């Protein structure tokens, strides 16, 4: 099953990712070699990373809204 690419910030999905792209490397990892415990650990780590990323996005959004409000006056 091919990895689904996510359109982030209007970036063109057809463009190749850089070779050092962490997300591309993560999506390319072979999960068949992992045990159930290792898969559980991976899920926990990925869920924590999603939470961290969402918190950063929310903070950036609030900062942007505050800056927009300040400069609209």
C-alpha positions in Angstrom: 0.0 0.0 0.0 1.5 3.3 -1.1 1.8 6.1 1.5 -0.7 8.9 1.1 0.9 12.3 0.8 -0.7 15.2 2.6 -1.1 18.6 1.1 0.4 20.9 3.7 0.1 24.6 3.3 -0.7 24.5 -0.4 2.5 22.6 -1.2 2.3 20.7 -4.5 2.0 17.0 -3.7 3.6 16.1 -7.1 7.0 17.6 -6.1 9.6 15.2 -4.8 10.4 15.3 -1.1 14.0 16.0 -0.1 16.1 12.9 0.6 16.5 14.0 4.3 12.7 14.5 4.7 11.9 12.9 8.1 8.2 12.4 7.2 9.1 10.5 4.0 11.5 8.3 5.9 8.8 7.6 8.6 6.3 6.6 5.9 8.7 4.4 4.2 9.7 2.3 7.2 8.9 -1.4 7.0 6.4 -2.2 9.7 6.4 -5.9 9.0 9.5 -6.4 11.0 8.1 -4.9 14.2 6.6 -6.9 17.0 3.2 -6.0 18.5 4.9 -4.3 21.4 7.1 -2.3 19.1 4.0 -1.3 17.1 2.3 -0.2 20.3 5.4 1.8 21.3 5.4 3.4 17.8 1.7 4.3 18.1 2.3 6.0 21.5 5.2 7.9 20.2 3.4 9.0 17.0 0.3 10.1 19.1 2.6 12.2 21.3 4.1 13.8 18.2 0.7 14.5 16.8 -0.3 16.2 20.1 3.0 18.2 20.1 2.5 19.3 16.5 -1.1 20.3 17.1 -0.1 22.4 20.2 2.6 24.1 18.1 0.0 24.8 15.3 -2.5 26.1 17.7 0.1 28.4 19.3 1.2 29.7 15.9 -2.4 30.3 14.9 -3.1 32.3 18.1 0.1 34.3 17.5 -0.9 35.0 13.9 -4.4 36.1 15.0 -2.9 38.4 17.7 -0.5 39.9 15.1 -3.3 40.4 12.6 -5.5 42.1 15.2 -2.6 44.4 16.2 -1.8 45.5 12.7 -5.4 46.0 11.7 -5.9 48.9 14.1 
